[in-house]
């Protein structure tokens, strides 16, 4: 949130984009928790979920992680840093 000045008073302005990112991240996190078995089978490992600045990450290890987004077709898209010794 940010304070903006209009005329003689201060008004509270809300960053709608940030609220949308937080809501979207929460929905993604829920999907990753609800579908944990399928995601683990796909990436070949257990994982932790981290959220940073409205972005959602699946973390397998410090050297292997994925940013998770919803593609235009509504499917989860995993992109990121892959461990060269990993299964993907």
N, C-alpha and C positions, 0 to 999 in steps of 0.2 A: 504494500500500500504506500501511497505517496500523498503528501500534502501539497495542494495547489492553491494558489491565491487568486481569488476572483473578486475584483472590486475591493470593498473595505473589510472583507472577512476571509478567514481560512476555511476551506472546504476539504473534506476527505475524499480523495479520489481512489478508486480501486482498480488495480491492474487486472482486468478481465482475462487477458491472455495468461497471466500467471495462475489464476484460479482454474482456468481450463486445463493447463498443463498438469496441475496437481490432481485434478479429478481424473484426467486421462491416465496418469501414472498409477493412481489407486486402482483403476479398472484393470490395467495391465498386470499389476501385482496380483490382483485377485485371480485373474485368468491363469497366471503362472503357478499360483498355489493350487488352484482347483485342478489343473492339468499336469501336475508335477511328474507323475509316472510317464506320461507320453513325452514330455519335454526331456526328461532324463534319458529315456530310450533313444530319442533323436540325437542328443548331444553326447551320449555315451558316458555320462557322469552325473553325480549329484551336484547341486549348485546352491548358492546363496543368491538372494535378490537384494540389489541395492538401488536406491533412487537418489539421483543427484541432479539438482536444477531441473526437475520435471522430466528427466530422462531415466529410463529403467534399464538396469543392467543385470544380466545373469552372470554370476561370477563363479567359475569353476576353480580357479587358482589365480594367484597374482599375475601369472603370465598368460592366462586363458580366460577371456571374458567376452560377452556378446552384448551389444546394445539391442534392445528389443523394441520393435515398433509394429504398428498395424499397417499392413500394405493396403493399396487401393482396393484389392479384392477381399479385404476383411481378414486375411490370414496373418499370423504372426511372422515377422521377418527378423531374423537374427543376423546381425553384422558385427564385426569387431576383430579383436586381436586373437588369433588362433595359436595354440601351442603347436609347433611343428611336429611334435611326437604324438599329438592327439589323434582321435579317430576321424575328425572331419578335415 
